[in-house]
Amino acid sequence: MNLTKQQAVAIFGTAKALADALGLTKGAISQWPNELDTQRTAAVIGAAVQSGKQLPPGVIPEQAAA
């Protein structure tokens, strides 16, 4: 499941905080499409995990029981 730009910003609270976490500018984030591709989604999720941010439900599917 890929994130939307709005979901990505919501994880960090602001576009500036998201940009800072990814080493980008706020302007770069503003140019993202509404539906993020797999690479951007992975970068946001990785930065969120490293920062201890809460991810929206369903972003990381639960692993099937062995």
HTML snippet that shows the backbone in 3Dmol.js (N, CA, C, O; Angstrom):
<script src="https://3Dmol.org/build/3Dmol-min.js"></script>
<div id="view" style="width:600px;height:400px;position:relative"></div>
<script>
const pdb = `
ATOM      1  N   MET A   1       0.844  -1.188   0.000  1.00  0.00           N
ATOM      2  CA  MET A   1       0.000   0.000   0.000  1.00  0.00           C
ATOM      3  C   MET A   1       0.880   1.240   0.000  1.00  0.00           C
ATOM      4  O   MET A   1       1.713   1.413   0.891  1.00  0.00           O
ATOM      5  N   ASN A   2       0.706   2.083  -0.970  1.00  0.00           N
ATOM      6  CA  ASN A   2       1.444   3.339  -1.007  1.00  0.00           C
ATOM      7  C   ASN A   2       0.677   4.402  -0.242  1.00  0.00           C
ATOM      8  O   ASN A   2      -0.553   4.384  -0.182  1.00  0.00           O
ATOM      9  N   LEU A   3       1.420   5.321   0.336  1.00  0.00           N
ATOM     10  CA  LEU A   3       0.840   6.420   1.086  1.00  0.00           C
ATOM     11  C   LEU A   3       0.393   7.539   0.150  1.00  0.00           C
ATOM     12  O   LEU A   3       0.854   7.641  -0.986  1.00  0.00           O
ATOM     13  N   THR A   4      -0.501   8.364   0.643  1.00  0.00           N
ATOM     14  CA  THR A   4      -0.793   9.621  -0.029  1.00  0.00           C
ATOM     15  C   THR A   4       0.135  10.675   0.583  1.00  0.00           C
ATOM     16  O   THR A   4       0.709  10.480   1.654  1.00  0.00           O
ATOM     17  N   LYS A   5       0.259  11.779  -0.120  1.00  0.00           N
ATOM     18  CA  LYS A   5       1.080  12.866   0.416  1.00  0.00           C
ATOM     19  C   LYS A   5       0.511  13.351   1.745  1.00  0.00           C
ATOM     20  O   LYS A   5       1.262  13.662   2.669  1.00  0.00           O
ATOM     21  N   GLN A   6      -0.807  13.416   1.839  1.00  0.00           N
ATOM     22  CA  GLN A   6      -1.447  13.876   3.069  1.00  0.00           C
ATOM     23  C   GLN A   6      -1.142  12.931   4.236  1.00  0.00           C
ATOM     24  O   GLN A   6      -0.900  13.387   5.353  1.00  0.00           O
ATOM     25  N   GLN A   7      -1.152  11.625   3.985  1.00  0.00           N
ATOM     26  CA  GLN A   7      -0.813  10.664   5.038  1.00  0.00           C
ATOM     27  C   GLN A   7       0.634  10.840   5.476  1.00  0.00           C
ATOM     28  O   GLN A   7       0.935  10.806   6.669  1.00  0.00           O
ATOM     29  N   ALA A   8       1.530  11.027   4.508  1.00  0.00           N
ATOM     30  CA  ALA A   8       2.951  11.192   4.821  1.00  0.00           C
ATOM     31  C   ALA A   8       3.172  12.420   5.692  1.00  0.00           C
ATOM     32  O   ALA A   8       3.916  12.368   6.672  1.00  0.00           O
ATOM     33  N   VAL A   9       2.526  13.522   5.336  1.00  0.00           N
ATOM     34  CA  VAL A   9       2.650  14.753   6.130  1.00  0.00           C
ATOM     35  C   VAL A   9       2.048  14.543   7.514  1.00  0.00           C
ATOM     36  O   VAL A   9       2.612  14.995   8.510  1.00  0.00           O
ATOM     37  N   ALA A  10       0.918  13.868   7.581  1.00  0.00           N
ATOM     38  CA  ALA A  10       0.249  13.645   8.867  1.00  0.00           C
ATOM     39  C   ALA A  10       1.123  12.838   9.829  1.00  0.00           C
ATOM     40  O   ALA A  10       1.083  13.072  11.037  1.00  0.00           O
ATOM     41  N   ILE A  11       1.899  11.907   9.319  1.00  0.00           N
ATOM     42  CA  ILE A  11       2.782  11.115  10.178  1.00  0.00           C
ATOM     43  C   ILE A  11       3.762  12.020  10.920  1.00  0.00           C
ATOM     44  O   ILE A  11       4.062  11.793  12.092  1.00  0.00           O
ATOM     45  N   PHE A  12       4.255  13.043  10.233  1.00  0.00           N
ATOM     46  CA  PHE A  12       5.263  13.933  10.822  1.00  0.00           C
ATOM     47  C   PHE A  12       4.684  15.227  11.379  1.00  0.00           C
ATOM     48  O   PHE A  12       5.387  15.983  12.049  1.00  0.00           O
ATOM     49  N   GLY A  13       3.418  15.485  11.109  1.00  0.00           N
ATOM     50  CA  GLY A  13       2.769  16.670  11.658  1.00  0.00           C
ATOM     51  C   GLY A  13       2.763  17.855  10.723  1.00  0.00           C
ATOM     52  O   GLY A  13       1.759  18.559  10.625  1.00  0.00           O
ATOM     53  N   THR A  14       3.867  18.090  10.034  1.00  0.00           N
ATOM     54  CA  THR A  14       3.956  19.191   9.075  1.00  0.00           C
ATOM     55  C   THR A  14       4.812  18.768   7.885  1.00  0.00           C
ATOM     56  O   THR A  14       5.617  17.841   7.982  1.00  0.00           O
ATOM     57  N   ALA A  15       4.628  19.456   6.768  1.00  0.00           N
ATOM     58  CA  ALA A  15       5.456  19.184   5.591  1.00  0.00           C
ATOM     59  C   ALA A  15       6.922  19.504   5.889  1.00  0.00           C
ATOM     60  O   ALA A  15       7.818  18.826   5.386  1.00  0.00           O
ATOM     61  N   LYS A  16       7.169  20.526   6.697  1.00  0.00           N
ATOM     62  CA  LYS A  16       8.549  20.899   7.065  1.00  0.00           C
ATOM     63  C   LYS A  16       9.210  19.773   7.857  1.00  0.00           C
ATOM     64  O   LYS A  16      10.367  19.434   7.605  1.00  0.00           O
ATOM     65  N   ALA A  17       8.479  19.188   8.820  1.00  0.00           N
ATOM     66  CA  ALA A  17       9.037  18.102   9.619  1.00  0.00           C
ATOM     67  C   ALA A  17       9.310  16.871   8.744  1.00  0.00           C
ATOM     68  O   ALA A  17      10.324  16.196   8.920  1.00  0.00           O
ATOM     69  N   LEU A  18       8.409  16.585   7.808  1.00  0.00           N
ATOM     70  CA  LEU A  18       8.621  15.480   6.873  1.00  0.00           C
ATOM     71  C   LEU A  18       9.858  15.742   6.023  1.00  0.00           C
ATOM     72  O   LEU A  18      10.709  14.868   5.860  1.00  0.00           O
ATOM     73  N   ALA A  19       9.945  16.944   5.488  1.00  0.00           N
ATOM     74  CA  ALA A  19      11.096  17.306   4.660  1.00  0.00           C
ATOM     75  C   ALA A  19      12.401  17.174   5.442  1.00  0.00           C
ATOM     76  O   ALA A  19      13.381  16.629   4.933  1.00  0.00           O
ATOM     77  N   ASP A  20      12.413  17.666   6.664  1.00  0.00           N
ATOM     78  CA  ASP A  20      13.620  17.581   7.488  1.00  0.00           C
ATOM     79  C   ASP A  20      14.020  16.121   7.726  1.00  0.00           C
ATOM     80  O   ASP A  20      15.202  15.780   7.670  1.00  0.00           O
ATOM     81  N   ALA A  21      13.033  15.267   7.989  1.00  0.00           N
ATOM     82  CA  ALA A  21      13.312  13.855   8.253  1.00  0.00           C
ATOM     83  C   ALA A  21      13.904  13.153   7.037  1.00  0.00           C
ATOM     84  O   ALA A  21      14.668  12.197   7.170  1.00  0.00           O
ATOM     85  N   LEU A  22      13.545  13.637   5.858  1.00  0.00           N
ATOM     86  CA  LEU A  22      14.025  13.018   4.620  1.00  0.00           C
ATOM     87  C   LEU A  22      15.214  13.746   3.999  1.00  0.00           C
ATOM     88  O   LEU A  22      15.741  13.313   2.974  1.00  0.00           O
ATOM     89  N   GLY A  23      15.633  14.838   4.609  1.00  0.00           N
ATOM     90  CA  GLY A  23      16.738  15.606   4.050  1.00  0.00           C
ATOM     91  C   GLY A  23      16.352  16.372   2.799  1.00  0.00           C
ATOM     92  O   GLY A  23      17.183  16.604   1.921  1.00  0.00           O
ATOM     93  N   LEU A  24      15.084  16.763   2.722  1.00  0.00           N
ATOM     94  CA  LEU A  24      14.572  17.503   1.574  1.00  0.00           C
ATOM     95  C   LEU A  24      14.113  18.883   2.012  1.00  0.00           C
ATOM     96  O   LEU A  24      14.170  19.224   3.193  1.00  0.00           O
ATOM     97  N   THR A  25      13.658  19.668   1.051  1.00  0.00           N
ATOM     98  CA  THR A  25      13.064  20.970   1.373  1.00  0.00           C
ATOM     99  C   THR A  25      11.554  20.830   1.397  1.00  0.00           C
ATOM    100  O   THR A  25      10.997  19.895   0.822  1.00  0.00           O
ATOM    101  N   LYS A  26      10.898  21.763   2.064  1.00  0.00           N
ATOM    102  CA  LYS A  26       9.433  21.779   2.086  1.00  0.00           C
ATOM    103  C   LYS A  26       8.899  21.940   0.665  1.00  0.00           C
ATOM    104  O   LYS A  26       7.860  21.377   0.322  1.00  0.00           O
ATOM    105  N   GLY A  27       9.606  22.705  -0.156  1.00  0.00           N
ATOM    106  CA  GLY A  27       9.207  22.886  -1.552  1.00  0.00           C
ATOM    107  C   GLY A  27       9.233  21.589  -2.342  1.00  0.00           C
ATOM    108  O   GLY A  27       8.386  21.369  -3.208  1.00  0.00           O
ATOM    109  N   ALA A  28      10.200  20.730  -2.049  1.00  0.00           N
ATOM    110  CA  ALA A  28      10.261  19.436  -2.730  1.00  0.00           C
ATOM    111  C   ALA A  28       9.048  18.586  -2.370  1.00  0.00           C
ATOM    112  O   ALA A  28       8.470  17.921  -3.230  1.00  0.00           O
ATOM    113  N   ILE A  29       8.666  18.611  -1.099  1.00  0.00           N
ATOM    114  CA  ILE A  29       7.490  17.855  -0.657  1.00  0.00           C
ATOM    115  C   ILE A  29       6.237  18.392  -1.339  1.00  0.00           C
ATOM    116  O   ILE A  29       5.366  17.617  -1.734  1.00  0.00           O
ATOM    117  N   SER A  30       6.140  19.701  -1.479  1.00  0.00           N
ATOM    118  CA  SER A  30       4.948  20.290  -2.100  1.00  0.00           C
ATOM    119  C   SER A  30       4.794  19.865  -3.559  1.00  0.00           C
ATOM    120  O   SER A  30       3.689  19.902  -4.099  1.00  0.00           O
ATOM    121  N   GLN A  31       5.880  19.465  -4.195  1.00  0.00           N
ATOM    122  CA  GLN A  31       5.829  19.045  -5.594  1.00  0.00           C
ATOM    123  C   GLN A  31       5.520  17.560  -5.758  1.00  0.00           C
ATOM    124  O   GLN A  31       5.339  17.086  -6.880  1.00  0.00           O
ATOM    125  N   TRP A  32       5.460  16.824  -4.652  1.00  0.00           N
ATOM    126  CA  TRP A  32       5.117  15.410  -4.736  1.00  0.00           C
ATOM    127  C   TRP A  32       3.694  15.249  -5.256  1.00  0.00           C
ATOM    128  O   TRP A  32       2.847  16.109  -5.013  1.00  0.00           O
ATOM    129  N   PRO A  33       3.420  14.152  -5.970  1.00  0.00           N
ATOM    130  CA  PRO A  33       2.035  13.882  -6.382  1.00  0.00           C
ATOM    131  C   PRO A  33       1.195  13.476  -5.167  1.00  0.00           C
ATOM    132  O   PRO A  33       1.742  13.138  -4.117  1.00  0.00           O
ATOM    133  N   ASN A  34      -0.112  13.509  -5.309  1.00  0.00           N
ATOM    134  CA  ASN A  34      -0.986  13.127  -4.194  1.00  0.00           C
ATOM    135  C   ASN A  34      -0.810  11.663  -3.812  1.00  0.00           C
ATOM    136  O   ASN A  34      -0.861  11.332  -2.627  1.00  0.00           O
ATOM    137  N   GLU A  35      -0.606  10.781  -4.782  1.00  0.00           N
ATOM    138  CA  GLU A  35      -0.340   9.368  -4.531  1.00  0.00           C
ATOM    139  C   GLU A  35       1.156   9.126  -4.662  1.00  0.00           C
ATOM    140  O   GLU A  35       1.725   9.310  -5.738  1.00  0.00           O
ATOM    141  N   LEU A  36       1.795   8.714  -3.568  1.00  0.00           N
ATOM    142  CA  LEU A  36       3.233   8.506  -3.597  1.00  0.00           C
ATOM    143  C   LEU A  36       3.580   7.182  -4.253  1.00  0.00           C
ATOM    144  O   LEU A  36       2.824   6.214  -4.167  1.00  0.00           O
ATOM    145  N   ASP A  37       4.731   7.149  -4.907  1.00  0.00           N
ATOM    146  CA  ASP A  37       5.201   5.901  -5.486  1.00  0.00           C
ATOM    147  C   ASP A  37       5.825   5.036  -4.381  1.00  0.00           C
ATOM    148  O   ASP A  37       5.941   5.463  -3.232  1.00  0.00           O
ATOM    149  N   THR A  38       6.211   3.848  -4.743  1.00  0.00           N
ATOM    150  CA  THR A  38       6.747   2.892  -3.772  1.00  0.00           C
ATOM    151  C   THR A  38       8.026   3.405  -3.122  1.00  0.00           C
ATOM    152  O   THR A  38       8.222   3.229  -1.919  1.00  0.00           O
ATOM    153  N   GLN A  39       8.888   4.032  -3.898  1.00  0.00           N
ATOM    154  CA  GLN A  39      10.155   4.529  -3.354  1.00  0.00           C
ATOM    155  C   GLN A  39       9.924   5.623  -2.312  1.00  0.00           C
ATOM    156  O   GLN A  39      10.542   5.599  -1.248  1.00  0.00           O
ATOM    157  N   ARG A  40       9.062   6.562  -2.598  1.00  0.00           N
ATOM    158  CA  ARG A  40       8.782   7.638  -1.629  1.00  0.00           C
ATOM    159  C   ARG A  40       8.063   7.088  -0.402  1.00  0.00           C
ATOM    160  O   ARG A  40       8.353   7.487   0.726  1.00  0.00           O
ATOM    161  N   THR A  41       7.123   6.170  -0.626  1.00  0.00           N
ATOM    162  CA  THR A  41       6.432   5.554   0.507  1.00  0.00           C
ATOM    163  C   THR A  41       7.432   4.859   1.422  1.00  0.00           C
ATOM    164  O   THR A  41       7.368   5.011   2.642  1.00  0.00           O
ATOM    165  N   ALA A  42       8.348   4.102   0.843  1.00  0.00           N
ATOM    166  CA  ALA A  42       9.354   3.393   1.638  1.00  0.00           C
ATOM    167  C   ALA A  42      10.242   4.370   2.400  1.00  0.00           C
ATOM    168  O   ALA A  42      10.598   4.112   3.549  1.00  0.00           O
ATOM    169  N   ALA A  43      10.599   5.476   1.780  1.00  0.00           N
ATOM    170  CA  ALA A  43      11.436   6.479   2.446  1.00  0.00           C
ATOM    171  C   ALA A  43      10.694   7.105   3.630  1.00  0.00           C
ATOM    172  O   ALA A  43      11.282   7.315   4.691  1.00  0.00           O
ATOM    173  N   VAL A  44       9.411   7.399   3.448  1.00  0.00           N
ATOM    174  CA  VAL A  44       8.618   7.987   4.527  1.00  0.00           C
ATOM    175  C   VAL A  44       8.477   6.993   5.669  1.00  0.00           C
ATOM    176  O   VAL A  44       8.656   7.352   6.833  1.00  0.00           O
ATOM    177  N   ILE A  45       8.158   5.745   5.340  1.00  0.00           N
ATOM    178  CA  ILE A  45       7.995   4.729   6.383  1.00  0.00           C
ATOM    179  C   ILE A  45       9.310   4.513   7.126  1.00  0.00           C
ATOM    180  O   ILE A  45       9.321   4.411   8.353  1.00  0.00           O
ATOM    181  N   GLY A  46      10.408   4.444   6.395  1.00  0.00           N
ATOM    182  CA  GLY A  46      11.710   4.273   7.038  1.00  0.00           C
ATOM    183  C   GLY A  46      12.047   5.421   7.970  1.00  0.00           C
ATOM    184  O   GLY A  46      12.510   5.201   9.089  1.00  0.00           O
ATOM    185  N   ALA A  47      11.818   6.637   7.519  1.00  0.00           N
ATOM    186  CA  ALA A  47      12.085   7.807   8.362  1.00  0.00           C
ATOM    187  C   ALA A  47      11.171   7.824   9.579  1.00  0.00           C
ATOM    188  O   ALA A  47      11.588   8.212  10.671  1.00  0.00           O
ATOM    189  N   ALA A  48       9.923   7.403   9.389  1.00  0.00           N
ATOM    190  CA  ALA A  48       8.972   7.372  10.501  1.00  0.00           C
ATOM    191  C   ALA A  48       9.397   6.352  11.548  1.00  0.00           C
ATOM    192  O   ALA A  48       9.357   6.633  12.746  1.00  0.00           O
ATOM    193  N   VAL A  49       9.801   5.182  11.104  1.00  0.00           N
ATOM    194  CA  VAL A  49      10.246   4.137  12.035  1.00  0.00           C
ATOM    195  C   VAL A  49      11.488   4.608  12.792  1.00  0.00           C
ATOM    196  O   VAL A  49      11.572   4.434  14.008  1.00  0.00           O
ATOM    197  N   GLN A  50      12.441   5.196  12.092  1.00  0.00           N
ATOM    198  CA  GLN A  50      13.660   5.691  12.734  1.00  0.00           C
ATOM    199  C   GLN A  50      13.363   6.802  13.728  1.00  0.00           C
ATOM    200  O   GLN A  50      14.071   6.955  14.723  1.00  0.00           O
ATOM    201  N   SER A  51      12.318   7.579  13.463  1.00  0.00           N
ATOM    202  CA  SER A  51      11.959   8.701  14.333  1.00  0.00           C
ATOM    203  C   SER A  51      10.975   8.310  15.430  1.00  0.00           C
ATOM    204  O   SER A  51      10.631   9.135  16.277  1.00  0.00           O
ATOM    205  N   GLY A  52      10.518   7.060  15.422  1.00  0.00           N
ATOM    206  CA  GLY A  52       9.559   6.611  16.422  1.00  0.00           C
ATOM    207  C   GLY A  52       8.163   7.160  16.211  1.00  0.00           C
ATOM    208  O   GLY A  52       7.389   7.276  17.161  1.00  0.00           O
ATOM    209  N   LYS A  53       7.834   7.501  14.969  1.00  0.00           N
ATOM    210  CA  LYS A  53       6.510   8.048  14.659  1.00  0.00           C
ATOM    211  C   LYS A  53       5.488   6.927  14.501  1.00  0.00           C
ATOM    212  O   LYS A  53       5.826   5.812  14.104  1.00  0.00           O
ATOM    213  N   GLN A  54       4.238   7.240  14.816  1.00  0.00           N
ATOM    214  CA  GLN A  54       3.137   6.291  14.671  1.00  0.00           C
ATOM    215  C   GLN A  54       2.724   6.234  13.206  1.00  0.00           C
ATOM    216  O   GLN A  54       2.504   7.270  12.578  1.00  0.00           O
ATOM    217  N   LEU A  55       2.620   5.026  12.663  1.00  0.00           N
ATOM    218  CA  LEU A  55       2.175   4.855  11.289  1.00  0.00           C
ATOM    219  C   LEU A  55       0.674   4.616  11.259  1.00  0.00           C
ATOM    220  O   LEU A  55       0.120   4.025  12.186  1.00  0.00           O
ATOM    221  N   PRO A  56       0.008   5.073  10.196  1.00  0.00           N
ATOM    222  CA  PRO A  56      -1.432   4.820  10.082  1.00  0.00           C
ATOM    223  C   PRO A  56      -1.706   3.312  10.016  1.00  0.00           C
ATOM    224  O   PRO A  56      -0.886   2.561   9.489  1.00  0.00           O
ATOM    225  N   PRO A  57      -2.843   2.868  10.545  1.00  0.00           N
ATOM    226  CA  PRO A  57      -3.185   1.446  10.466  1.00  0.00           C
ATOM    227  C   PRO A  57      -3.191   0.956   9.025  1.00  0.00           C
ATOM    228  O   PRO A  57      -3.660   1.651   8.124  1.00  0.00           O
ATOM    229  N   GLY A  58      -2.669  -0.244   8.818  1.00  0.00           N
ATOM    230  CA  GLY A  58      -2.683  -0.854   7.501  1.00  0.00           C
ATOM    231  C   GLY A  58      -1.509  -0.498   6.615  1.00  0.00           C
ATOM    232  O   GLY A  58      -1.377  -1.057   5.527  1.00  0.00           O
ATOM    233  N   VAL A  59      -0.645   0.419   7.046  1.00  0.00           N
ATOM    234  CA  VAL A  59       0.501   0.797   6.210  1.00  0.00           C
ATOM    235  C   VAL A  59       1.476  -0.364   6.099  1.00  0.00           C
ATOM    236  O   VAL A  59       1.990  -0.657   5.020  1.00  0.00           O
ATOM    237  N   ILE A  60       1.723  -1.018   7.218  1.00  0.00           N
ATOM    238  CA  ILE A  60       2.580  -2.206   7.211  1.00  0.00           C
ATOM    239  C   ILE A  60       1.673  -3.386   7.508  1.00  0.00           C
ATOM    240  O   ILE A  60       1.208  -3.547   8.636  1.00  0.00           O
ATOM    241  N   PRO A  61       1.415  -4.221   6.491  1.00  0.00           N
ATOM    242  CA  PRO A  61       0.503  -5.344   6.714  1.00  0.00           C
ATOM    243  C   PRO A  61       1.027  -6.274   7.798  1.00  0.00           C
ATOM    244  O   PRO A  61       2.231  -6.499   7.918  1.00  0.00           O
ATOM    245  N   GLU A  62       0.109  -6.803   8.575  1.00  0.00           N
ATOM    246  CA  GLU A  62       0.515  -7.748   9.607  1.00  0.00           C
ATOM    247  C   GLU A  62       1.021  -9.008   8.921  1.00  0.00           C
ATOM    248  O   GLU A  62       0.477  -9.451   7.909  1.00  0.00           O
ATOM    249  N   GLN A  63       2.072  -9.571   9.497  1.00  0.00           N
ATOM    250  CA  GLN A  63       2.626 -10.794   8.920  1.00  0.00           C
ATOM    251  C   GLN A  63       1.687 -11.954   9.210  1.00  0.00           C
ATOM    252  O   GLN A  63       1.081 -12.037  10.278  1.00  0.00           O
ATOM    253  N   ALA A  64       1.583 -12.832   8.247  1.00  0.00           N
ATOM    254  CA  ALA A  64       0.727 -14.009   8.431  1.00  0.00           C
ATOM    255  C   ALA A  64       1.337 -14.927   9.490  1.00  0.00           C
ATOM    256  O   ALA A  64       2.556 -15.053   9.600  1.00  0.00           O
ATOM    257  N   ALA A  65       0.486 -15.542  10.240  1.00  0.00           N
ATOM    258  CA  ALA A  65       0.961 -16.461  11.279  1.00  0.00           C
ATOM    259  C   ALA A  65       1.646 -17.648  10.612  1.00  0.00           C
ATOM    260  O   ALA A  65       1.199 -18.148   9.580  1.00  0.00           O
ATOM    261  N   ALA A  66       2.726 -18.080  11.218  1.00  0.00           N
ATOM    262  CA  ALA A  66       3.489 -19.192  10.646  1.00  0.00           C
ATOM    263  C   ALA A  66       2.822 -20.519  10.917  1.00  0.00           C
ATOM    264  O   ALA A  66       3.332 -21.562  10.505  1.00  0.00           O
TER     265      ALA A  66
END
`;
const viewer = $3Dmol.createViewer("view");
viewer.addModel(pdb, "pdb");
viewer.setStyle({}, {cartoon: {color: "spectrum"}});
viewer.zoomTo();
viewer.render();
</script>
